[in-house]
Structures are given as structure tokens and as C-alpha cells.
Amino acid sequence: MSSVGKLYCNPHNPRLYKILIVAEYNNLEVDVPEFELGAHDKSQDFLEKFHHSKVPAFESTDGVHLNESGAIAYYLASHKEGTQLLGKDKKETSQVIHYVLFAENEIAPHVNTWVNPILKITNYNKPAHLQAVDSLKKSLDVLEKVLLKKTYLVGERITLADITVATALYQGFKHVLDAEFRKNYKNLTRWYVTLVNQPSFKKVLGEVSLVEVAEVYTPPKKEEKKKEPKKEQPKKEAKPKEIDEAEEDDIKPEPKPKSKLDSLPPSKLNLEEWKRFYSNNNTRPDAINWFWEHYDPEGYSIWRVDYKYNSELQKIYQSSNLIGGFYNRLERARKYAFGSLLVLGEDNNNEIAGYFVIRGQEIPEEVSDAADFESYNFTKVDHNDPAVRSSFEDYLAWDGHLDGKKYADGKVPSQEGQDDVQEVELSAPAPEYIIENETTPMVVEQQPITTISSSSANSNSNNNSQIENENVDTVRVLKLSSSTDGVWSNLTAKPEKETEKEELPPPYETAAADAAPPYWETTIIAPGMSGDELLVEGLPVGNVFSFVWNMLVSMSFQFVGFLLTYLLHTSHAAKNGSRAGLGFTLVQYGFYLRGRALQEEGYQYYGEEDEDKEMLARSAWLSYLLMFLGWFIVIRSCSDYIRVKRMEAVMRTTPEENV
């Protein structure tokens, strides 16, 4: 069998496997010469054939040069006529291509991001690792559902789709998709085990085993510097102990390792200066304008932060404590990050969201190593987007749109070097308020203390009882809290003691008065438009003529008349007259239907029984219903009008001050 071409690739490359498996299924011979990555791919001959200098690279005997493993596999799959690998028709071929692209875009990149740091191929990045694991699970969920009722992905035989997806998952099943992980993907595991035990797969991959316990990334150990053996020196006389202690004091501790962020180019945005300005000035417009004037998009980046498990949040104070705990675990990032996280919503329906300003263009190790980091989604945003700028400013100011949700609480991290609680004692006399830290709000309390003279302080413990009582005075203790930073500084201000309210009993007239009835029992009565007209429940009463006139118009024009008079009524008389007219109209229709039914019952059609008895019975029933409903509306309308007229009569006999 003659070779169809040469395949250039470094050995043990997972992308090489699917090409060789396709060749096995189609009984094609492919030459795989020795290839050293970094040497052969840089040669002039290789670059003339493959301009991108990528592997795998394929050169066919008829002069076709291909990169990309998917293209090479498709070429070999289509090289044999009547092959099963591309499906039996165009429909299945398109489905095969679908899964090939799915594997190369939704599976292979995530498997590589997860596995390559373990194999020391690439550097480990925690945010990228977490994102890759989450994305891979979503892709595998799709395959699990597809394989629930199918043996293979496309059709009833193995195709290029199965080969591509299986080889994309090869490193995953070998290193990280352990037994615990596979419990949720039984269909996928069954399908994978079926494939890798096929003869064509075994010839390329050998015996395939599934990992039982997932391998994890272990950071490289720091190399310890080997100390050179000291040269033997002639023994000297022993020195006094005091000299040895002095030498020990001269030994300086090793300096702490510097962060990678310290090596970045200088930026015009000083984060500590921004924190001070933000704390001591109005957020709108001063602090926001200052930030945009000094913001350096090359030295800093802005990230949207959302809590992943908002559905589990309950009380507002508990959500606020979560934010505080997250800030406490970001101690290493205090120099390099600033955040504003808010609690939005209400008890049992709230969420945590906000923004972070971070040094550099990626999430640094100082942030990603925090214990709570995995509970938040960090999404990089474009500060040039007007919507992003507006949202960022709202979260800085704790007001505005805030994604359409109600503000409940918020926190920003404290500045570098501040303790949780600082206490400073100043001897009297002193001004009423003393500010030692202009960036931190404080509570001022006056407390009596006893000062000790300097002579007593310097004396031995036996003389410590000598206290100058005449120096007893009042000093001010300033408690500085770093947890109350910035725009909510007034929250820690000590409230003044309120004077007790004098509660006096109500006067006799108020206590003896009847309680106001519920609003649905209150009748609004007020003077009308003219001096002799009264308003009852918001409408003039109207006279009997208006009642009769509207009733006649409504009855004469039937339903059209009712609509006109009812919609245009301006008094109780017109309103109830219109309703009475509607009642008479319904009574008329009832009598009409009943009379027609009685009339038709007397006819005989050529000696045959009437076949419409059932319809006539329904007409009789409907006629009675219309008459009953009509008389009910007439009686109700008349009674309502009479009730309003009686109220008018009562009002006219009541003293004017009671109106």
C-alpha cells in the first residue's frame, strides 16, 4: 500500500491521534517522520511549505499542504470513497462537521487549560482554570443528553465526529475526569470506553485507562540555595556572650518577596491617593471626576464583580458580612486593588454586585488566592462604554440605577496600614475634635482617666503607687474604625441622647369623639357647583326629570342609548336613569323572545312534529332570565336614586357647620 502523504508533528501530541485513527479506519498509510519541535518547524524547507509554522502539518503525495488537525482528518476521511466516517448522506455529513467544530471550540481548549498546567506545559492561572472547568462541564452536559438514547453521535456507526470528540477528551479522562466526576456522565463514559476499545483506536492509543483520582496542579518548589561549606579556620578564643548577642541582633530578616505587580511601569493613578480622595470628598461629582482624570487604562483595569450564589442570600446583614469577610481575605491585594461592593434588594431577595479597579490587565495572584474568590464572577469591562461608565459611577456613589435594584448596604476596603480599631489617647486640654487620620471617620468620647507622673513611670515597681491625683483630667479617646471608610462615615457617629418626649393625655373632646369609620364607609359630601346644588359621593344629585329623561333615551335607543347616557352622565339621576332604561330594554327582549316561542309552538308543519322543540325551550329559558335581570336592574336603579335623594334631604335639614 502506497503512502498518501507525510505527517509532521511532535510525538504524543493529542491532535495527532485523531489523524492516525482516521487513517486506520480508511486503511490509509501515512508516513510520520521524526520531528523535533523548535528545530524542524523553523527550517527553510518547512516554512516554504507551511507558512504558519504550525503542527500538525500534512503534505500529500499530490502536493496538498495542510495545517490544522481538523482539516487533515477531514482530508483523510474523504480520501476513501464510500467511507463511513463522514456519514451516509449530506444531512449526516453536516452533523459530523457540527461535532468536529464543537470539539475543537468547546472541549479541547478547556481540557488543555485544565490539564496542561498539571503536565507543566503551560503556567497555571487560577481564574482561567475555574472558567475552563465550568465551561467544560457545560459542554459535557450537552453530550450526556445526546448520548442518552444514542450509541454514537451521528448515525449508527463510528464517524469522524466520534473520533474528534473522543480524542479531544483523551487527556481529560487520563488525568482529571476521575471516578467522582464520571458519576454525573454515565452515558458519556460508556460511549468513550466503547470507542477506545475499538481496534483502530487501540492501535494508535494503546490500552486506555481512566483516572481514579484527579491529578491536581502543584506549584514548583523554590530551589534552596546550597550553602558552600565554610573553610576551616583556626580556632579563636571564645568571645564573651554579650558580643554574640550583639552579632545576633545585627542579623537582618530576609526581605519579603516582591509582587509581580511592582515591576509594572509606573502609572499616573495612585491608588492610595484615590482612596483618600474618595473618602474625604463628595462622590458626585468630585471623586468621580478625579478618578476619570487620573485613570490609567494601561496600568489598571476595571472588573465587574457578581456573587455566584445570590439565590442563597437571605438577610441583608448576612450579605454585608460576606462582603466584609471577602475584603478581609484580600489583605495581600490592598495595595493593588480597590472595590465597591453593594448589597441590592431586601431580606430574602438580595444580591451582591459591584466593581473592582485592579493593577494590571489580568487578575493578579494577590486577588485570585483569596479564599472567597471562587464565589465571585470577575468580568473585565471596557471603560470607554458609556453604559459601563454610568454603572461604575453608580456603584461608586451607591445611588443611581444600580441595575434597577434597590440599594441596601455597601462596603469598600480600608486603606493600607489601617487596623480594624485604633485608639488614641490625648491628654487635656485638647480641642473638642482631634483628627489624627483624615481618611478614617472617628467617634469622640470623653472619659476620665488618671495620668501618672514621669517620675513614677521611671521608678521601680515599688514606687509605681505614687500617682498624682491632681493630674486627673478628662481626655478624649478617638476610636478609628477602618471598616467605616468613605461615603458612609456618618454611620459610626455617636448619636446624641434624645430628650424624653412628654406624653400628655388627649383632651376630653378628642377622647369622647367617635372614631373615624373605615374609608369604605365614609361618604364624601360637599357643596356643588351652584349654591343650591349638593355633591354626594362626588356627583350632583339631579332631579326626577333628569332620571326619567335618561331612562326614556336609554330605553328608546336600547343598548346604544344606554352607552351614550351612561358614559355622559353628570348626576346620580342621569346615571341611575340610564341603568333603569337598560333594565327595561332587557325586559322588552325577554317578552319578545317569550312571545315568539309561544307563537311558534302553535304551528304544525304538514302533520310532522316540530323538530325545534329543544331550541324553543332554550329561548323560553333565556326570556325568563332577561326579564328577571331587567327587573332587578330597574329596581336597583330606582332604590339607589331614592337613597341619594334621602341623603340630600337629610343634608338640607342639617346645620351648615355639620356639612
N, C-alpha and C positions, 0 to 999 in steps of 0.2 A: 504494500500500500504506500503510495507516494504521499509526501507531506504536503499539506495545504498552505504552510507558511511557518514563520518563526515568531515566537512569542518572547518578548524581552520583559523580564520582571525580576525583582529580588525574591529569593525563595521565602516561603512561609508568609507571603502576602495574602491576606484573606480575599482580596479582589482577584487573585489568580485562580482560586479554587473553582469558581463558577464557570470560568472559561474552559478549564480542563474537564470539568464534569460534562459540559455540553458536548465537548469533543468526544468523550467516551460514549455518550448516548447516540451520537451520529456516526460512530466508528470512524472518526477522522484522526489522522496523525498530525500532530503539531510539534515542531521542534522547539525545545526550550533550552537555549544555550546558557552557559554560565554568565551571570550578570552581577556586577558589583555596583551597587548604588553609590553615586558620588564620583564614579570613575567612568564607566562605560556611557552613562547618560550625559556626560559632558564632552564626549568625543565629537570630533567634527563630522564624522560619518553619521552618527546617531542624530545630531542636530539637523543635518540636511534632510533626513527622512521624517523626523518628528520635531517640529519647530517648538513645541511647548516643553520638550524635555521631561515628559511625564511617563510614568509606568503605571499599569501595564501598557506596552506598545506592541502592535502586531503588524507584521509585514507579510502579505500574502504572496503566493508564487506568481500571481498575475499583476503584481505591482500596486496593490491597495495598501495604504498605510493608515492605521487607525490607532487612536488613543481612546481612553475611556473604556473600562471593562464591560459596561453595558452594551456599548456599540460592538465590541469584539465578540461578545457572547451571542448577540443577535446575528452577526455575520455568519458565525459558525453554525448557529441553529438553522438559518435559512439556506445554508450551503447544500444541504441534502434535500432533494425533492421528496415530498410526502412525509416529512418528518412530523412526529407527534408534538414536538417541543413548542410549536407556535400555534397550536390549536387546529381544529378540523375545518374552520371556516373563518371569514373575516370578523364575525362577532367575537369568537373566542380569541382571535389574534389581538383585537383591540383590548380585551380583558387582560391578556398576558402582558401587553405593554403597560397597562394601568398598574399592575402589581410590580413590574420591574421598576417603574418610576417611584412607586410607593416605597419600595425597599431602599432605593438609593437616596431618597429625600427624607423619609420619616422613620427609618430604622437604623441604617448603617451609621449616619452621623452621631446619633445618640449612643449607640453601642460603643463607638470609638471614643467619645468623650468620657464615657464611664470606665472603659477597660484600659485605654492607653496609659493614663497616669499610673495604674497598678503595674503595668508592664514596663514602666519607666521610659515610655516612648515620648510622651508629652508631659508638660508641667501640670500639676493639679491646681484647679480653680474651683473653689467650693460652690459659688453661685452657679457656674456653668455645670458642675456635676449635678446639683439638685435639679436644675432645669432639665438636664438630659434625662435623668431618671423619671421625672414626671412626664415628659413628652413620650418616652419610650413606652411607659405603661399605657398611655392613651392609644398608641399605635397597636400595641399587643391586644388591647381590649377589642379593637376592630377585628383583628384576625381571629380572636377567640369566638366572636359571634359568627363570623363567616364559616369557620370550620366546625360549627356545632352540628350541621347537617351535611357536611361535605367531606369527602376523603382527601381531595386535592383542591387547590384554589380555583382552577379553571378546568371544567370538563371532568372526565372520569379517568384521565391518565396524567402522568407527570409531565409538566410543561416547564418552559423557561421561567415562568412565574414562580413555581415551587423552588427551582434551583436557586434563583436570585434571592428570594426571601430567606431560604434556609441558610445559605452561605453568609448572608448579612447577619444572621443570628448566631453563627457558629462560635465566635469569640464570647458572646454573651452567655450561651449555655455552658461554655467551657470554664468560665471564670466567675461570673457574678449571678446568673439566674439559678439560684440554689433551690433546694427542695422546698423550703418555705415559700419562696417566690412562686414556684411552679404549681402550688396548690390552687392558685386562682386562675391557672391557664392549663387545664387538663386537656382540652381539645387541641390546643397549640402544641403541647408536649407530645401528645400521641401522634400528631402529624409529623413533627420534627424527627421523632425516633423512627417512624416508618421510613422517612426519606434517607436518613443517614445509614440505614441498614441495607439500602439497595446496593447491588454490586458496583454500579458505576460510581456511586458516592464513596463506597469503601475503598475503591481503587485509588482515589485521589486523597481522601481524608484519613483513611485507615480506620482503626477501631475508635469510635467516638464515645466518650464518657461524659456524663452530666455531673456538674459540680454539686456536691452535697452541702457545703458551707461556703457562702460567697467570700471571695477574696476582697480585701479592703486595702485602700491606699495607706501606705506607711511612709511618712516623710523621711528623707535620708538623714542619717545621723551625722552630726557635726564631727569632723575629724579632729581628734585631740592632738595637739602639738606634742610631739615626742621631745621630752626634755633630754638634752645632751648630758651625759654623765660628767659630773664635776671632776676636775683634775685633782689628784691628791695633792694636798698642800701640807707643809709641815705643821704639826700641831702647835697651837699657840696656847698660852696660859689662859685659863678660864677668866672671863671678864665678870665684873660684878653683875648681879641680877638687874640692877637699875638700868644698866646700859642695854641689856637685852630687851627690856620692856620699852625703852625709847625706840629701839630699832623696829619693834613690832608696831609701834604707833605710826612709824613712817611709811609702813606698807599701805599703799592706796588700793581701794577696791577696784576691781575691773570695771571699766565703763560699760553701761548698758548698750546693747546692740541698737544701732540707729535704724529707723524705719526707711523703707524704700521711698516713701513719700518725701523724705527730707532731701533726697537727691534730685527732685524735680526742679526745673528752672524757677526762679523767683516769680511771684505773682503780685500784681498790684492790689489784690484783695487780701487784706489782713483779717483773718477770721476772728481773732480776739478783739480787734478794734471794732469789727462789725457787731459782735455780741454786746460790747459795751454801748455802742450807739443804739442798738436795738432796745437795750434795757432802759436807757435813760431818756429816750425821746419818743414822741408820738409815732406810732407805726405808720399811720396815714397822715400826711404824705411824706414826713421827714425820713423815717427809717427806710421805707420802700425806695424813695428816690436815691438815698445814699447807696443802697445796695446795687441798684442798676448802674449807677455812675462808676462804681468800683468793681463790678463783677468782671471776672476774667474767664471767658468760656474755654480758654486753652488750659488754664491751670485748675479750674474747678468744673464740676458737672452737677446738674440738678436731677434728683431722682424722686419719682412718685412712690410713696410707701403705702401699702394697704395690708391690713391684717388679714390673714388667710381664713381665720375661723370666726368671722363676725357672727355667724348664726349661733355660736355657743355663748356669746356675751350676754350677760344678764343685767346686773346693776351698774349704774354709771360709775360709782366709786370704785367698783372692782375693775372696770375697764381702765380707769385712770391709774389705778395701781399697776396694771400691766405695763402701761407706758413708762411709769417711774422705774419699774424693775428692768425694763429694756434699756433705759438710759444708764442705770447703774452698771449694767454689764458692758457698756460701751466706753468704759474708762480709758482704754488704750486709744480710742478714736477721738478723745476730747479735743486734741489739737487739730484734727484733720476734718472734722465734720460738725455740722450744725443742723438741727432738725426741729421741726414744729409739727407735733402730732396732736390731733384733736379727737375727742370723743363726740360723735354726732348721733343725735336721736334722743331716746328716752329709755327708762328702765325696761328691760326685756325686749328692747328693739333698738339697739345701738350698734355702732361700728367704729373702728379706729382707722384713721387715714391721715395723711399729711405729706410733707415734703422734706427731703434732706439735701443739703449742699455739701458735697464731698470733694476733697482734694483729689485731683487727677481725673481720668476719664473712665476708670473702672472701680468696682467696689474693692477697697483695699482689705488686706488680711485683718487689719485692726477692727473692721466692721463685721466681716463675714465670720470671724471667730467667736463673736458674741453668742452666748447660749441661746438667746431667743431669736437669733437671726432667721432661722428656718421657719419661724411662724409669720414672717412678713414677706410680701412680694415687693421687690425693688425694681422699678421700671424707669429707665433713663428717658428723659423728656427733652424736647427742643425748646430752649428759652426764647427762640425767635417766634414761636407760635403764639399769636395773641391770646388764644384760649388758655394755653398753658400759663402764660404770664399772669393773666387775670386770676386763674385758680390759685397759683402760687402766692400772689399778693393776698388773696382772701384767707389763705391758711396762715400767713404771717400775721395778719391783723385780727384773725379769729372772728371775722364777720363776712358779710357779702353773701354770695350764692352758696358756697360750700357744697357743691353738687346737689343743691336742692334740699339739703337736710338741716335740721335744727342743731345749733351749737350747744353742747352740754358742758364740756370741760376741755382743757388743753394744757400741754406742758412743752417746755423747751429744755434742753440740757443745761446744767450750770456751767459756769466758766471754769477754765483750768485753774487748779490750785485752790479752789474753794472747798472747805469742808462742809459736811451736812449742817452742822450747827457750830457757830463760833460765838464765844462770849468774851467781851472786852470790858474790863473794869477801869473806870476813870475816877480819880479822887476829886472831891469837890474843892473849890467851886468850879462849875462847868456850865456851859450853855445848856439850854433845855434839850436841844437835839444835837448830837455829835455824830458826824458821818465819817466813818473810817474807811468804808468800802463803798465807793459811789455807784457801784454796779449792782449792789445787793440790797433789797429792802430790809428794814430792821424794825424791831419792836423795842421801844424805850420803856424801861421800868425803873422806878425809883425804889431803892432798897436801902435800909440802914445797915451799915457794916462797921466793924471795928478795925481801925488801922493799927499796925504795930510799928513802933519806932525803929529806926535803923539800928540803934544801939542794941535793942532787944533782938533784932533779926540776926545780928552778927555775933551775939553772945552764944555761950554754950547752952545745951538743952536745959541745964539747971536754972538758967536765967530767962528762959522763954516765957515765964509767967509775968514778966514785967510789961504790962500793957498800959499804954497811955490812954486812959478813958476819956481824957479831954479831947482827944482827936476823933471821937466818934462823930461821924457826919453822914450825910446822905450822898451816895454816889449813884451813878446811872449805869445800869447794865444793859449793854446793847447786844441783842441776840440776832446774829446774822444767819439767815437761812438760805442756802444755795438752791433749795428746792422751789423757792418762790422767786423766780427770776423774771424780769422783763415786764410785760404789759399787765401782769396780774399782781403787781407788787402790793396793791392796796388790800389784797386778800388777807395778808398777815397783820395788818394794822389792828392794834388792840382797840376794840370799841369802847366808847365812853359809857359809863354807867347811866342808864336812863333813870330819870326821876319817876317815882311811883305815881301812877295816874290816880286821881281822886275820883272814885266811883260813887256818884250820888244817886239816890233812888229817884225814879221818874216822878213828875208831879202827878197829883190826883187825876187831873183831866186826861192825861195820857194813859194812865193805868186803867181808868174806868172806860175808856173808849173801846168800841168793838174792833176786833182785829179785821184787817182788810181781807175781803173774800178772795179766793183764788182768781187768777186772771181770767179763767174761762167763765166765771160767774159775774164778772164786772161788766156793767152796761155803761157805755160812753154816751153821755147826754150833754149837748152843748147848744147854744143859740144858733139858729140857721142864718141864711143869707139876709133875710129881711127881719124886721123887728118882731113880726108875728109868727115867724116860722121857727120850728124846733127841729134839731137833728137828733135822731135816735139811732144808735148803733151806726153812726156815720152817714145816715141818709135822712132827708126830709120825710115827714110822714105822708104828705099828699092827701087829697080829698077823695070822696066817694066817686065823683065824676071821673077822676083820672083812673080809678080802679076799673069802673065799668067800661070806659072808652078803650083801655088797653086790652081788656078781656074780649070785647067785640072785635077789635082789629086782629088779635091773635086767633080768635075762633073763625073769623071770616076768611082770612088768608091761610088758615091752617098752619102747617109747620113753618112756612116762610114767614107768616105773620108773627109766630111765636119767636123766631130767631131775631127778627127786627126789633120787636118791642122789648124783649128780654135784654138784648145787648145794649139797647139805647135807653134803658130805664134810668130815671133820675130821682125816684122816690120809692118808698115802700108800696104806695098804692099802685104805681105803674108796674113794679116788679111782681107783686102778687096777682095783679090783674092779668099780666101776661101768662103766668103759670096757670091761673084759672081757665084762661082761654085754651091752653094746651090740654087741660083736663077735659073740657067739653069736646074738643076735637077727637080725643081718643074715645069718648063715649059715642060720638057720632059714628066713628068707624066700627065700633062694636055692634051698634044697632044695624048698620048696613050689612055687615057680614052675617049677622043672625037672620035678618030678613031674607037675604039671598039664599041661605041654607034652607029655610022653611019653604021658600018658593020652589026650589029645585026638588024638594022631597015629594011634591005632589005630581010631578010629571012621570009618565011611563013611556018608555021608548019601544013601541011595537011589541008590547007584551013582555019584553025582557026585563029582568031585574036590573036595577041601577048598579053599575059596577063602581060608581064613585062614592059609595056609602062611607068608606073609610076617610076619603078626603072631606066629605061633608061633616063628618064627626069632628075632624080636626078643626074645621072652620068654626063649628059651634063652640068648641073649647076655647079657641082664640078670641072669639067675640066676647065671651064672658070675661076673659082675662082683661081685654081692653076696656070694657065697661067698668070693671072693678077698679082698675088702675086709674082710669079717668076720674071717677067719682072721688077716689082717695085724694088725687091732686087738687080737685076743686075744693073739697072740704078743708084740706090742709092750707091752701092759699087763703081762703076766707078766714080761717082761725088765726093765721099769722097776722093778717091785716087788722083783725079785731084786737089782737093782743097789743099791736103797736098803737092803735087808736086809744086804748085804755091807758097805756103809758103816757101818751100825750095829755090825756085828761087829768091824770094824777099830777103831772108836772105843772099844769096850768093852775092847779089849786094849791100848789106847794109854795111856801115863801121863797122869794127870789134868791136869798142867800144860800138856800139848800141846793140850788141847781148846780 
